[in-house]
Structures are given as structure tokens and as C-alpha cells.
Amino acid sequence: MRNLLYQKNKPRSIILLVLIVSAVIASGCAPKKAISGQDSGVKVSQPRVFTGTLKNVLYKAELQIGKRDLSGLMFFKQTDTSMRVVMLSEVGLKYFDIEYKKNEQGRIVVHDLIDFLDHKQFTESFFNFLSLIMLDANGAKEDYRIETKPGEMKRVIDKGGHDNHYTYNSNSGAVSRIVQSGFLIKNTTIEMSDYNWLAPGTILFLAGNIKFNLTKVERK
């Protein structure tokens, strides 16, 4: 196992894969308005993809990475300090085990990565995906909010050279769209929908010829 630093199937099969992933993790273990200093007296939720109370969530995953297509299950496990993501194939082959360190300025640790994904095209896109859905504002040059329409807000994080735009529900904070654009970077979009309180039901990530399509698996 490496430890590198980088910044509808049958119900029975699903349950088995969840147990496998859990074991893997356990073993490894509209004027602009400033977000702060508001004086309107109206409570506005902060944007989020996952709530802080989420423990884990399982998605059916379809990945297109250039000319390669992958499918399987992607398991997110959250603690107070990190978000760990493991993806397995339908037969239990582990594609990767990657951790986002929330308490270490978004440092990303690769616990395991299959050889054919160990290249810049995948790693840069997946690390960026994690940073965006975890709302990484580290190093932001400017951070402001725009009211786009009643009940909807946009938070813009200026990273210096590119901006991250988060469109979200002003009451729940649930992010519906993330757009990243700027000079000399690959334009990136993430669409999220069908939220329950804890997490989105669908996540679609697009960046050049990279696509991640995640659909939440409802476990009973």
C-alpha cells in the first residue's frame, strides 16, 4: 500500500461491497456582500455539499477518464478531520483509497491507487473534485456572496488566477452547481441534485474529457 501526498447491482452484492469498503477504511486508518460581518438580521446558511453530521454515503459510480470507462461503487466516509473516498469495482477490485484532510488545509493523501489510474490526468482531476465539493477556500484572495434570485445565493471564492462559483439554496445551504473557471485552467462544472438532509442524491463532475457520474445507493 502506498501513502503518497497529492494536493444497480443486486442488493446482496451492494451490502457485501459496503462491508468490504468499511473494512478497508477501518484497517487503514445583487450587490456583493461580504460573508462575514452581515447586519441584515436574516440567517443565511453557508454553502455545503455534505453536512457535518454525515458519517458515510454510498454512490453507484461511472467514470470516464479519457478513453477509459470505469464503473463500481464509491464510498465516502467522513470524520471531524477528514473525508475518505474509496472506489471498488462490482467484483470488489479496489481502484483507489484517497483521503481529504479537512484539518490540514485540504491536504490529500493517497492510501492506495491502482496502477492504471496513477497518472496526472486522473489524479489532478480527482483531487480538484474533492477540493471543490469540500469547499476548500484555503488561500482565497477574496470571498464574497451574490444574491442571484429569491432563495438562491452564489458564493464566489477568488483563488488568484481562477474563481470557484458555488450556487446554493440560501435556507439549507445545499449546493446545486459549482463552476470553476480562469486563466490557464480546465473549465470545470459539478452539478448536484436530489438532496436529502445529509448529502446529494446525484453528483455529476465534468472537466475536459473527464466525467464522474455518481448516483446514491439507498441502503435498507
N, C-alpha and C positions, 0 to 999 in steps of 0.2 A: 504493500500500500504506500502510495506516495503522499507526501504532505508538502505541497508546493504553494507558494504565495502568488496570487494574481489579484491586482487592484481592478366495450361492451362484451367485456368478456363475461364469462359465467361468474355468478356471484361467488361460488366457491373459490374460483381462481383469484378473484379480486381480494377476498379475505386472506387467502394464503400469501399473496404478494404483499399485502399490508403488513402481515406478521413478519415477513422476511425483511421488509424495509425497516420496520421498527427495531428488529434485532440488529440490523446493520448499524443504525444510528446509535443504539444503546452501546454497542461494542466500541464504537469509535469516539465514543465520547468524550358712466362708468369711469370716473376718475380713479387713478391709482390710489390705493390706501395701504399704508404700512400694516403688516400683520400684527406687530406689537404696538402698544400704546393706543388702542382704539378707544374711543369715548362715546360711541353711539349707544351703548347700553344694551345692544342686541347681541345675544350669544350666537356666534358662528362657529360651527365645527371646523376643525383642522382637517385637511385632506388626508385620506388614508386608503390603502388597498386592503390590508388586513388589520383587524382590530388588535389591540394589545392583549386581549383575553383569548385570542385564538391559540389553541395548542397544536393542532395539526389539521391538515386538509389534503385530500387525495384527488388528483385530476387524471383523466384519460388524456394522454399527450400524443400529439402528432407533430413531428419536427421535420422541416425541410431545410437542409443545410447545403446550399449549392445544388448539386445533382443527387445528393443522398437523402433518402426519406427514412425516418425512424418512427416507430410507434411503441407505446407502452404505457406505463403509469408513472406519474411524477408526484412525489410525496413531499409536502412542506411540513416541517416540524419547527415550531417557534418556542423560544425561551425568552427570558427577560433580556438576554445579552446577544442572542443570535437568531438567524433564520437558516435552517439547514435544509437542503433540497437534494433528494435522491431520485434518480430515474432508473426504472427497470423495464426490460422488455416483457412481453406477455409470457415468456417462458422463464423469467427470473434472472436473465442476464443483466448485470448492473452496468449501466452506461456511465454514470457519474455520481459522485457524492461531494457536493460543494456547499460551503458554509459562508454566510454573510455575517460578519461580526459587527453588530449594531453599536456596541460599546467601544469599538476600536476604530472609529471614523470610517466605517464601511469597509474595513479590510476584508478581503476574500481569501478563503483557504480552500484549496482543492485537496480533499482527503483521498479521492480516487477518481480516475478518469480513464476510460477505455482508449486504447491507442489511436483508433481512427478518428477520435474527436480531439485529440491532443494537438491542436493547431490553432493558429491565431484567428482564423475565420470564425470558428465556434467560440473559443474562449472569450474573445473581446465582446462578441455579441451577447453571450450569456451573462457575463459579468456586468455589462451595461444594463441588461434586462433586470438583474437583481437590484442594482443600484437605483434604477428608476422606480420599481414597484415598492422599494423600501423607502422611497422619497429621500434620497441622500442629498442633503443640502450642504454638505461639507465643502468649504472653500467658496461658497456663493459670494459673488461680488455685490449682488443686490437681490432682494426678495420682496416682492410686492403682490398685491391682490387686486383683481378687477372683477366687478360685478357684471356678468355677461347678460343675464336675464333673471327675473324673479326665481329664487330657489336654486340658482346655479352661480357658481363662482369660478374664477380661474386664478390659480396661483402660478406665478412665473418665477423661476429660480435662474438668475443670471450666473452662469459658471465662468464667464470670461471666455469668449470665443464661441460659446453656444448657450442656448436657453432651453430649459425644461419647462414645458407648459402643462399644468395639471388642471383639467376641468372636473369639477366635483359638485356634489349636492351640498348646499350650504347648511342643511339641517343634519344630515347623517355623516357628512364628510366623505361618502363613498365616491371614489374617483371613477369616472366613466371613460376618460380619454387622457392619454399622455402623448405629447408631441415633443420631440427633441430635434432641434434644427440649429444650424450655424455654419460658420465658415470651416471648410475642410473636414466636416464630419458627415457621416452617413445619416441621412434623414431617417428618423425612427418614429414609429407610431405604435401605441399599445391601446387596444380597445377592451373595456371590461363591462360586463352586464350581469343581470340576474343575481344580484347580491342577496344573500341573507345577511343577518347582522354581522357575521364574522368574516366573510370572505366573498369575493365574486364567484358566480357560477361559471362564467366563461372568461378566458383571457386570450387575446389574440395579439401577438407581437410580430411586427413587420419591420425589417431593416435590410434594405437591398434584396439580396437573394436568400435571406434568412427569414424563416417563418416558424413561429411556435403557436400551436392551436391547442389550448387546454380547456377541457370540459369537466366540471366537478363530478365525481362519482358519489352518489348518495348511498352511504352505508347504513344498513338497518341492523 
